[in-house]
Amino acid sequence: MHPTRSLSLLCAVLGLALAGGCTLAGDVRPYQPMAPIQPLVVPAAAPSAGAIYAAGPGLNLYGDRRARDVGDLLTITLIENTTATTTASTAISKKSDIEMGTPTLFGAPVTLGGKDILGASAASDRDFSGKGNSAQSNRLQGSLTVTVIQRLPNGNLVVQGQKNLRLNQGDELVQIQGIVRSADIGADNTIPSSKVADARIAYGGRGAVAQSNAMGWLGRFFNSAFALF
C-alpha cells in the first residue's frame, strides 16, 4: 500500500476514535418522547332521549384522586432487580495413529544405509479447552412522578416523565415511558414499575464521577473493531 494512503487511513481511524472520545463518559442517552398511539376508533354511543347530561371524562361524582385523564400525574415506584448468569465449558480431544507395515522385497526389507526407507507411520493429537463465565446484576429503586399523555379507548393510560438531578459532582437522569392499567393504580395514586407495559426506563449520569468510572477513549479504541492487531 502506498505510504500516503496508509497515512490517510491511519488519520481517519484516529479521527473516528477521537470523535468517539468526545462523548462524555457515562452520558446516558434518553429515549425519544413517545409518539401518540393511534387507537381504534370506537363509535360514540347515541344520546338517549331525556338524558340531562352526556357521559364524559369530566364528570366523576364519586371518583378518587387516581390518574385517569390526560394531564393527570401518576407516581411510579421503581423496583427493578435483574440478575443474569451464564457459564459455558467445552473440552475436545482427538487422537489418531496410522502405521504401515514394512514392505519386503524378495523376502528382505528395503533399506538404505541400514535404515528402513519404506516403513511409514503417522500420529496426530488435538486438544481444545474453552471456558467462559458471565454474570450481571442490576438494581434500581426509587420513585418518579409521570404525566398521562394519552388515554386509550380501553382505559389504559400512556405515561411518560423524567427527573433531572444536578448534584455537586455531575448530573443524573431518570426517565420512564410506558402504558399502565387503571385497575393497577393504588389508592395513593402509585403503581410499581413491574406493572408498566412496554416500559422503557433510562438511568444514567455524566460528570466527574461517571468519567472516573469509564474506560478512556484510547482503551475503547483498542477494544473496538478498528483495532485489527
Short mmCIF file of the C-alpha atoms (twelve columns), coordinates in Angstrom:
data_MODEL
# 
_entry.id   MODEL 
# 
loop_
_atom_site.group_PDB 
_atom_site.id 
_atom_site.type_symbol 
_atom_site.label_atom_id 
_atom_site.label_alt_id 
_atom_site.label_comp_id 
_atom_site.label_asym_id 
_atom_site.label_seq_id 
_atom_site.Cartn_x 
_atom_site.Cartn_y 
_atom_site.Cartn_z 
_atom_site.pdbx_PDB_model_num 
ATOM 1   C CA . MET A 1   0.000   0.000   0.000  1 
ATOM 2   C CA . HIS A 2   1.238   3.488   -0.840 1 
ATOM 3   C CA . PRO A 3   2.653   5.348   2.204  1 
ATOM 4   C CA . THR A 4   0.326   8.315   1.588  1 
ATOM 5   C CA . ARG A 5   -2.770  6.094   1.558  1 
ATOM 6   C CA . SER A 6   -1.597  4.315   4.703  1 
ATOM 7   C CA . LEU A 7   -1.163  7.641   6.484  1 
ATOM 8   C CA . SER A 8   -4.613  8.805   5.361  1 
ATOM 9   C CA . LEU A 9   -6.217  5.588   6.598  1 
ATOM 10  C CA . LEU A 10  -4.454  5.890   9.960  1 
ATOM 11  C CA . CYS A 11  -5.605  9.506   10.335 1 
ATOM 12  C CA . ALA A 12  -9.196  8.521   9.525  1 
ATOM 13  C CA . VAL A 13  -9.185  5.745   12.123 1 
ATOM 14  C CA . LEU A 14  -7.701  8.020   14.782 1 
ATOM 15  C CA . GLY A 15  -10.251 10.687  13.882 1 
ATOM 16  C CA . LEU A 16  -13.112 8.250   14.495 1 
ATOM 17  C CA . ALA A 17  -11.591 7.220   17.794 1 
ATOM 18  C CA . LEU A 18  -11.208 10.831  18.878 1 
ATOM 19  C CA . ALA A 19  -14.774 11.590  17.830 1 
ATOM 20  C CA . GLY A 20  -15.999 8.734   19.990 1 
ATOM 21  C CA . GLY A 21  -13.867 10.008  22.838 1 
ATOM 22  C CA . CYS A 22  -15.513 13.431  22.694 1 
ATOM 23  C CA . THR A 23  -18.713 11.901  24.101 1 
ATOM 24  C CA . LEU A 24  -18.784 12.348  27.830 1 
ATOM 25  C CA . ALA A 25  -18.116 9.082   29.579 1 
ATOM 26  C CA . GLY A 26  -21.165 7.721   31.311 1 
ATOM 27  C CA . ASP A 27  -23.515 10.061  29.434 1 
ATOM 28  C CA . VAL A 28  -26.944 8.427   29.226 1 
ATOM 29  C CA . ARG A 29  -28.953 8.709   26.044 1 
ATOM 30  C CA . PRO A 30  -32.612 9.386   26.908 1 
ATOM 31  C CA . TYR A 31  -35.411 7.865   24.883 1 
ATOM 32  C CA . GLN A 32  -37.284 9.991   22.400 1 
ATOM 33  C CA . PRO A 33  -40.699 11.218  23.579 1 
ATOM 34  C CA . MET A 34  -43.382 8.615   22.993 1 
ATOM 35  C CA . ALA A 35  -45.463 9.234   19.902 1 
ATOM 36  C CA . PRO A 36  -49.236 9.146   20.454 1 
ATOM 37  C CA . ILE A 37  -50.634 5.660   19.960 1 
ATOM 38  C CA . GLN A 38  -53.267 5.503   17.260 1 
ATOM 39  C CA . PRO A 39  -56.235 3.829   18.955 1 
ATOM 40  C CA . LEU A 40  -59.064 2.011   17.270 1 
ATOM 41  C CA . VAL A 41  -61.956 4.361   16.772 1 
ATOM 42  C CA . VAL A 42  -64.908 3.265   18.870 1 
ATOM 43  C CA . PRO A 43  -68.303 4.527   17.696 1 
ATOM 44  C CA . ALA A 44  -69.735 7.049   20.132 1 
ATOM 45  C CA . ALA A 45  -72.833 5.983   21.987 1 
ATOM 46  C CA . ALA A 46  -76.011 7.544   20.668 1 
ATOM 47  C CA . PRO A 47  -77.551 10.021  23.121 1 
ATOM 48  C CA . SER A 48  -80.591 8.692   24.901 1 
ATOM 49  C CA . ALA A 49  -83.782 10.660  24.898 1 
ATOM 50  C CA . GLY A 50  -84.477 12.552  28.090 1 
ATOM 51  C CA . ALA A 51  -80.898 12.469  29.383 1 
ATOM 52  C CA . ILE A 52  -79.849 15.554  31.343 1 
ATOM 53  C CA . TYR A 53  -76.080 15.069  30.895 1 
ATOM 54  C CA . ALA A 54  -73.661 13.446  28.461 1 
ATOM 55  C CA . ALA A 55  -71.119 10.895  29.679 1 
ATOM 56  C CA . GLY A 56  -67.538 12.051  29.565 1 
ATOM 57  C CA . PRO A 57  -64.256 12.138  31.493 1 
ATOM 58  C CA . GLY A 58  -65.059 15.471  33.070 1 
ATOM 59  C CA . LEU A 59  -67.962 14.123  35.120 1 
ATOM 60  C CA . ASN A 60  -66.968 11.988  38.085 1 
ATOM 61  C CA . LEU A 61  -69.186 12.422  41.125 1 
ATOM 62  C CA . TYR A 62  -67.725 9.623   43.269 1 
ATOM 63  C CA . GLY A 63  -64.190 9.255   41.926 1 
ATOM 64  C CA . ASP A 64  -60.945 9.434   43.847 1 
ATOM 65  C CA . ARG A 65  -57.684 11.169  43.019 1 
ATOM 66  C CA . ARG A 66  -56.243 8.394   40.892 1 
ATOM 67  C CA . ALA A 67  -54.886 9.383   37.494 1 
ATOM 68  C CA . ARG A 68  -57.363 8.736   34.731 1 
ATOM 69  C CA . ASP A 69  -57.228 11.581  32.195 1 
ATOM 70  C CA . VAL A 70  -54.628 13.289  30.022 1 
ATOM 71  C CA . GLY A 71  -52.544 15.662  32.114 1 
ATOM 72  C CA . ASP A 72  -53.026 13.796  35.390 1 
ATOM 73  C CA . LEU A 73  -49.974 12.868  37.440 1 
ATOM 74  C CA . LEU A 74  -49.048 9.330   38.494 1 
ATOM 75  C CA . THR A 75  -46.200 8.172   40.726 1 
ATOM 76  C CA . ILE A 76  -44.285 5.078   39.591 1 
ATOM 77  C CA . THR A 77  -42.365 3.166   42.239 1 
ATOM 78  C CA . LEU A 78  -39.127 1.822   40.763 1 
ATOM 79  C CA . ILE A 79  -38.479 -1.743  41.891 1 
ATOM 80  C CA . GLU A 80  -36.148 -3.228  39.281 1 
ATOM 81  C CA . ASN A 81  -33.920 -6.200  40.086 1 
ATOM 82  C CA . THR A 82  -32.304 -8.221  37.313 1 
ATOM 83  C CA . THR A 83  -29.724 -10.966 37.592 1 
ATOM 84  C CA . ALA A 84  -28.214 -12.974 34.755 1 
ATOM 85  C CA . THR A 85  -25.570 -15.685 34.953 1 
ATOM 86  C CA . THR A 86  -24.122 -17.725 32.108 1 
ATOM 87  C CA . THR A 87  -21.483 -20.455 32.271 1 
ATOM 88  C CA . ALA A 88  -20.079 -22.388 29.327 1 
ATOM 89  C CA . SER A 89  -17.363 -25.036 29.248 1 
ATOM 90  C CA . THR A 90  -16.115 -27.045 26.269 1 
ATOM 91  C CA . ALA A 91  -13.407 -29.696 26.050 1 
ATOM 92  C CA . ILE A 92  -12.496 -31.613 22.874 1 
ATOM 93  C CA . SER A 93  -9.773  -34.238 22.462 1 
ATOM 94  C CA . LYS A 94  -8.920  -36.410 19.473 1 
ATOM 95  C CA . LYS A 95  -6.059  -38.822 18.904 1 
ATOM 96  C CA . SER A 96  -5.280  -40.899 15.835 1 
ATOM 97  C CA . ASP A 97  -2.433  -43.246 14.879 1 
ATOM 98  C CA . ILE A 98  -1.641  -44.746 11.498 1 
ATOM 99  C CA . GLU A 99  1.139   -47.282 10.956 1 
ATOM 100 C CA . MET A 100 2.028   -49.218 7.802  1 
ATOM 101 C CA . GLY A 101 3.886   -52.474 7.917  1 
ATOM 102 C CA . THR A 102 7.349   -52.589 6.398  1 
ATOM 103 C CA . PRO A 103 7.138   -53.997 2.864  1 
ATOM 104 C CA . THR A 104 9.705   -56.549 1.788  1 
ATOM 105 C CA . LEU A 105 11.373  -57.184 -1.497 1 
ATOM 106 C CA . PHE A 106 12.496  -60.739 -2.229 1 
ATOM 107 C CA . GLY A 107 11.869  -61.591 1.401  1 
ATOM 108 C CA . ALA A 108 14.011  -58.790 2.839  1 
ATOM 109 C CA . PRO A 109 13.157  -55.196 3.833  1 
ATOM 110 C CA . VAL A 110 14.325  -52.386 1.625  1 
ATOM 111 C CA . THR A 111 16.956  -50.385 3.466  1 
ATOM 112 C CA . LEU A 112 19.305  -47.566 2.774  1 
ATOM 113 C CA . GLY A 113 22.302  -47.115 4.967  1 
ATOM 114 C CA . GLY A 114 20.870  -49.666 7.343  1 
ATOM 115 C CA . LYS A 115 17.576  -47.766 7.746  1 
ATOM 116 C CA . ASP A 116 14.155  -48.914 6.629  1 
ATOM 117 C CA . ILE A 117 13.001  -46.451 3.951  1 
ATOM 118 C CA . LEU A 118 9.576   -47.918 3.067  1 
ATOM 119 C CA . GLY A 119 8.008   -48.091 6.552  1 
ATOM 120 C CA . ALA A 120 5.561   -45.310 7.375  1 
ATOM 121 C CA . SER A 121 3.594   -44.176 10.383 1 
ATOM 122 C CA . ALA A 122 1.586   -41.078 11.324 1 
ATOM 123 C CA . ALA A 123 0.138   -39.812 14.560 1 
ATOM 124 C CA . SER A 124 -1.947  -36.776 15.457 1 
ATOM 125 C CA . ASP A 125 -3.175  -35.358 18.726 1 
ATOM 126 C CA . ARG A 126 -5.605  -32.444 19.036 1 
ATOM 127 C CA . ASP A 127 -6.929  -30.857 22.192 1 
ATOM 128 C CA . PHE A 128 -9.205  -27.892 22.791 1 
ATOM 129 C CA . SER A 129 -10.450 -26.476 26.051 1 
ATOM 130 C CA . GLY A 130 -12.602 -23.392 26.462 1 
ATOM 131 C CA . LYS A 131 -14.431 -21.880 29.402 1 
ATOM 132 C CA . GLY A 132 -16.483 -18.738 29.802 1 
ATOM 133 C CA . ASN A 133 -18.392 -17.099 32.626 1 
ATOM 134 C CA . SER A 134 -20.686 -14.095 32.565 1 
ATOM 135 C CA . ALA A 135 -22.581 -12.545 35.452 1 
ATOM 136 C CA . GLN A 136 -24.575 -9.338  35.595 1 
ATOM 137 C CA . SER A 137 -26.752 -7.829  38.294 1 
ATOM 138 C CA . ASN A 138 -28.707 -4.570  38.236 1 
ATOM 139 C CA . ARG A 139 -30.835 -2.893  40.873 1 
ATOM 140 C CA . LEU A 140 -32.857 0.303   40.652 1 
ATOM 141 C CA . GLN A 141 -35.074 1.642   43.420 1 
ATOM 142 C CA . GLY A 142 -36.849 4.935   43.875 1 
ATOM 143 C CA . SER A 143 -39.918 6.742   42.606 1 
ATOM 144 C CA . LEU A 144 -40.765 9.076   39.763 1 
ATOM 145 C CA . THR A 145 -43.933 11.053  39.025 1 
ATOM 146 C CA . VAL A 146 -45.008 10.913  35.387 1 
ATOM 147 C CA . THR A 147 -47.717 12.582  33.331 1 
ATOM 148 C CA . VAL A 148 -50.563 10.898  31.472 1 
ATOM 149 C CA . ILE A 149 -50.150 11.869  27.826 1 
ATOM 150 C CA . GLN A 150 -52.898 9.722   26.320 1 
ATOM 151 C CA . ARG A 151 -55.924 7.715   27.396 1 
ATOM 152 C CA . LEU A 152 -56.662 4.668   25.237 1 
ATOM 153 C CA . PRO A 153 -60.227 3.533   24.483 1 
ATOM 154 C CA . ASN A 154 -59.859 0.507   26.793 1 
ATOM 155 C CA . GLY A 155 -58.967 2.759   29.717 1 
ATOM 156 C CA . ASN A 156 -55.201 2.172   29.712 1 
ATOM 157 C CA . LEU A 157 -53.009 5.221   30.198 1 
ATOM 158 C CA . VAL A 158 -49.894 6.148   28.244 1 
ATOM 159 C CA . VAL A 159 -47.458 7.852   30.625 1 
ATOM 160 C CA . GLN A 160 -44.016 9.382   30.435 1 
ATOM 161 C CA . GLY A 161 -41.805 11.537  32.610 1 
ATOM 162 C CA . GLN A 162 -38.257 12.188  33.678 1 
ATOM 163 C CA . LYS A 163 -36.255 13.579  36.566 1 
ATOM 164 C CA . ASN A 164 -33.017 15.523  36.256 1 
ATOM 165 C CA . LEU A 165 -30.785 15.846  39.296 1 
ATOM 166 C CA . ARG A 166 -27.833 18.231  39.351 1 
ATOM 167 C CA . LEU A 167 -25.554 17.088  42.134 1 
ATOM 168 C CA . ASN A 168 -22.239 18.506  43.263 1 
ATOM 169 C CA . GLN A 169 -20.195 16.193  41.023 1 
ATOM 170 C CA . GLY A 170 -22.431 15.707  37.986 1 
ATOM 171 C CA . ASP A 171 -25.907 15.298  36.548 1 
ATOM 172 C CA . GLU A 172 -28.275 12.333  36.905 1 
ATOM 173 C CA . LEU A 173 -31.207 11.447  34.649 1 
ATOM 174 C CA . VAL A 174 -34.107 9.065   35.279 1 
ATOM 175 C CA . GLN A 175 -36.698 8.587   32.539 1 
ATOM 176 C CA . ILE A 176 -39.747 6.313   32.313 1 
ATOM 177 C CA . GLN A 177 -42.202 5.667   29.498 1 
ATOM 178 C CA . GLY A 178 -44.884 3.031   29.161 1 
ATOM 179 C CA . ILE A 179 -48.536 2.030   29.456 1 
ATOM 180 C CA . VAL A 180 -50.342 1.395   32.730 1 
ATOM 181 C CA . ARG A 181 -53.707 -0.103  33.533 1 
ATOM 182 C CA . SER A 182 -56.082 1.991   35.584 1 
ATOM 183 C CA . ALA A 183 -57.026 -1.003  37.739 1 
ATOM 184 C CA . ASP A 184 -53.364 -1.401  38.814 1 
ATOM 185 C CA . ILE A 185 -53.141 2.120   40.238 1 
ATOM 186 C CA . GLY A 186 -53.240 2.081   44.037 1 
ATOM 187 C CA . ALA A 187 -55.422 4.234   46.252 1 
ATOM 188 C CA . ASP A 188 -52.413 6.524   46.860 1 
ATOM 189 C CA . ASN A 189 -52.068 7.080   43.093 1 
ATOM 190 C CA . THR A 190 -48.927 4.939   42.780 1 
ATOM 191 C CA . ILE A 191 -48.067 1.906   40.690 1 
ATOM 192 C CA . PRO A 192 -44.974 -0.359  40.749 1 
ATOM 193 C CA . SER A 193 -42.726 -0.343  37.703 1 
ATOM 194 C CA . SER A 194 -43.267 -4.094  37.293 1 
ATOM 195 C CA . LYS A 195 -46.828 -3.358  36.144 1 
ATOM 196 C CA . VAL A 196 -45.852 -0.865  33.443 1 
ATOM 197 C CA . ALA A 197 -46.345 -2.368  29.979 1 
ATOM 198 C CA . ASP A 198 -43.872 -1.601  27.185 1 
ATOM 199 C CA . ALA A 199 -41.722 0.055   29.845 1 
ATOM 200 C CA . ARG A 200 -38.667 1.999   28.760 1 
ATOM 201 C CA . ILE A 201 -36.532 3.019   31.709 1 
ATOM 202 C CA . ALA A 202 -33.335 5.036   31.294 1 
ATOM 203 C CA . TYR A 203 -30.965 5.856   34.136 1 
ATOM 204 C CA . GLY A 204 -27.515 7.337   33.971 1 
ATOM 205 C CA . GLY A 205 -25.430 10.396  34.527 1 
ATOM 206 C CA . ARG A 206 -22.451 12.400  33.487 1 
ATOM 207 C CA . GLY A 207 -19.788 14.318  35.284 1 
ATOM 208 C CA . ALA A 208 -16.628 13.710  37.253 1 
ATOM 209 C CA . VAL A 209 -17.888 10.570  38.989 1 
ATOM 210 C CA . ALA A 210 -19.178 8.969   35.775 1 
ATOM 211 C CA . GLN A 211 -15.987 9.799   33.866 1 
ATOM 212 C CA . SER A 212 -13.736 8.332   36.533 1 
ATOM 213 C CA . ASN A 213 -15.657 5.047   36.291 1 
ATOM 214 C CA . ALA A 214 -15.449 4.736   32.488 1 
ATOM 215 C CA . MET A 215 -12.781 3.460   30.081 1 
ATOM 216 C CA . GLY A 216 -10.755 6.114   28.296 1 
ATOM 217 C CA . TRP A 217 -11.059 6.763   24.564 1 
ATOM 218 C CA . LEU A 218 -7.736  5.059   23.786 1 
ATOM 219 C CA . GLY A 219 -8.754  1.935   25.677 1 
ATOM 220 C CA . ARG A 220 -12.126 1.909   23.876 1 
ATOM 221 C CA . PHE A 221 -10.296 2.175   20.548 1 
ATOM 222 C CA . PHE A 222 -8.107  -0.876  21.226 1 
ATOM 223 C CA . ASN A 223 -11.226 -2.807  22.282 1 
ATOM 224 C CA . SER A 224 -13.196 -1.830  19.177 1 
ATOM 225 C CA . ALA A 225 -13.450 -3.303  15.692 1 
ATOM 226 C CA . PHE A 226 -10.930 -0.749  14.404 1 
ATOM 227 C CA . ALA A 227 -8.117  -2.462  16.290 1 
ATOM 228 C CA . LEU A 228 -7.053  -5.099  13.770 1 
ATOM 229 C CA . PHE A 229 -3.991  -6.278  15.681 1 
# 
